Amino acid sequence: MRRSILSVGDWLALPVVAALIALCCAPLLILLAYSFFQVDFVTISYDLTLANYAKIAGSETYRGLIARAFGSAFLVVTLTAVIGYPVAWFVAKRVHAAKSTLLTLLLVPLYSGDLIRIFAWRVLLGAEGAINRSLMWLGVIDEPFSGLLFSPLATHIALTYNYLPFMVIGLWLAFESLDDRWLEAAADLGAPAPARFLRVILPLTVPGLVAGGLMVFVMVAGDYLTPQLLGGASGITIISAINDLFGTAFDWPLGSAIAWTMLSILMVCFGLGALAIRRSSLVAEDV
Amino acid sequence: MTSPSPRQLDGRGRFVRPLLAAFKLTKTYGTVHAVRGVDFALAENSYVTLLGPSGCGKTSILRMIGGFESVSSGAVSLDGKRLDETAANLRPINTVFQNYALFPHLSVLENVAFGLSYRDVAKTQIKLLAMNALKTVQMEAMADRRPRQLSGGQQQRVALARAIVNEPRLLLLDEPLSALDRRMRKDMQIELKDLQRRLGMTFLHVTHDQEEAFALSDQIIVMRDGLIEQQGAPEAIYAQPETAYVADFIGGAACIPAEVKAREGANVVLETAFGSFAVPGVSTLHAGGKAVLCVRPEQVCVAQAETEGKAQLKARVVHQVYRGSDWLLDCTCGDQVVQVLHREAPPSVGEDITLAFDTAKVWAAAVEARAVTPPEAGAV
């Protein structure tokens, strides 16, 4: 008797797989294909070429923008990690009854739109904003400090604020599964507090740090609105460049090539992150 | 403040300072009095168990000695030095935790070597010492594994190696065998006792299992509701329980309520619902007071035709449990349940029988612990 190659479960999963391929993989593959084409005045020539990638590699502007995108992402990951670490520890280890309330409060800002949060920072950082007014009222400064808004500083403050919850959630999960008895054992074996942190707490929360860090990294690298609205002259990003290339410049192939360059770098980052989690781990290979 | 340390006699009758001394040791969590002022001393090179049901305060005592809980009041000293003012990592004490608490991100060898880096040990010696400790518990073949890849019994051995490699003055064991199956528990009991003898270290072992306590200990401290009910050698605790609680908790003695009529030398005359008996008993019992007559299952038998010189009780069999080598019978005498260990084919359930016991073998104990120390006011 011949057995069907696909089981009932496989058939039931088929629509999901099909939807994933159609909606996720196919557009990316089309982009990938475009990245090897070229624009010939107003039409697209379908001869395969690496010219777009060569152009990115040769252009200081594009290389600079890509480097800046990942530099910003790395900076924000670092900031959110430093701020989020004690917050996550506190929520996981020091709060009991109010835990779910605190976590909800942490996520509430995410319920409002990106734009609203960005404009809130405009209100705070502007020349007529809350910070400048307070400082003037206190007599710290005589005239408004105009460098606050429309600067890389404003962009990174808002980015850090926006993506902090993702880092905290990742770290919080790691702290929740950190058994206090490991710390007692470390103290019992003679380790002073700094050593307990470096040899027990830190290695055991690395998976959370990496997971939260990757989420923040990807989102910051792809963030378009925040630099645009708060960065002023520094607001041009690689993402806005891609936007321009697909829009007014009508250079889909170059835009696709940049998009795929970004995607490849992010995929490498994810690979390294996954490797870090496996190495740090806990998830040791089975006997 | 100098700590008052209870003194002990050594083998030649000299006074020696105990290794560890607890003086009015108290632990209060909010309004809960977990430990209500206990005094005890641990001798060098001894195996001591803190025995009691869950919630009796035994684990709190262990955690105060280990430094994981603060002492609410009272003092505990090691080698005559106050311990409660020293941070956990500076105490010459190591612990085998209930679920072992091995570091999951470190290999077995790294786990065992962990404590050595905080002691005065040359870097080159660390690996050697850790491997030696693993050899002691026969785990050297697993040195490169992660704890997760080990069975419960193997993790237990690694936890032991991790603690003893530091050569602590005192080793604390918090219900170390409770996660193991019965067979493994028996094997580990023998190994623990053997290890303590070989190392000459003092072990303080917390357990709720009286069988385990008897298998291991030189000294047993029986706890109840945050107080010590009785402490002493296992033989003394079994043969001369001071209170009804100890008699019942250890060896399941039937405790028949009685009134002390008189004292005759070492014996006391007890008046019970089943008659009057002259039996040995606790020295604090006095005429006119209340007491219990403790009759253990192995001290009572089903009376044959002639049982000369033995006290007798009329009873009815209500339940029988076959245990392989013997039967355990539940018998009622009035409203008193007496358990009987019976080696041959037992009388059937519902049968009326006569129970007999040797009055020289049974024991009279106090109803309650002597003077119950009330929790100290304003202890927190």
Contacts between the chains, C-beta under 8 A, distances in Angstrom:
chain1	res1	chain2	res2	distance
A	179	B	101	6.9
A	181	B	97	5.6
A	181	B	99	7.0
A	181	B	101	4.0
A	182	B	101	5.7
A	182	B	103	6.0
A	182	B	104	7.9
A	184	B	66	7.7
A	184	B	68	5.1
A	184	B	88	7.4
A	184	B	95	7.7
A	184	B	97	7.2
A	184	B	101	6.8
A	185	B	95	7.4
A	185	B	97	6.1
A	185	B	101	4.2
A	185	B	102	7.8
A	185	B	103	7.2
A	186	B	89	8.0
A	186	B	103	7.7
A	186	B	114	7.3
A	187	B	67	7.1
A	187	B	68	7.5
A	187	B	87	7.6
A	187	B	88	4.2
A	187	B	89	4.7
A	188	B	66	6.1
A	188	B	67	7.6
A	188	B	68	7.8
A	188	B	88	6.1
A	188	B	89	7.5
A	188	B	93	7.6
A	188	B	94	5.9
A	188	B	95	4.7
A	188	B	163	7.9
A	189	B	89	7.7
A	189	B	94	6.8
A	189	B	114	5.1
A	189	B	115	3.4
A	189	B	118	6.8
A	189	B	162	7.0
A	189	B	166	6.7
A	190	B	89	5.0
A	190	B	90	7.5
A	190	B	115	5.3
A	190	B	118	3.4
A	190	B	119	6.4
A	190	B	166	7.0
A	191	B	89	5.8
A	191	B	114	7.4
A	191	B	115	7.9
A	191	B	118	5.8
A	192	B	89	5.6
A	192	B	118	7.5
A	195	B	118	7.3
A	199	B	114	7.6
A	200	B	103	6.5
A	203	B	105	4.8
A	204	B	104	7.3
A	204	B	105	5.9
A	280	B	105	6.6
A	281	B	105	7.1
A	282	B	104	5.5
A	282	B	105	6.3
A	282	B	148	7.6
A	284	B	146	4.2
A	284	B	148	5.9
A	284	B	149	6.5
A	286	B	149	7.3
A	287	B	145	7.8
A	287	B	149	5.0
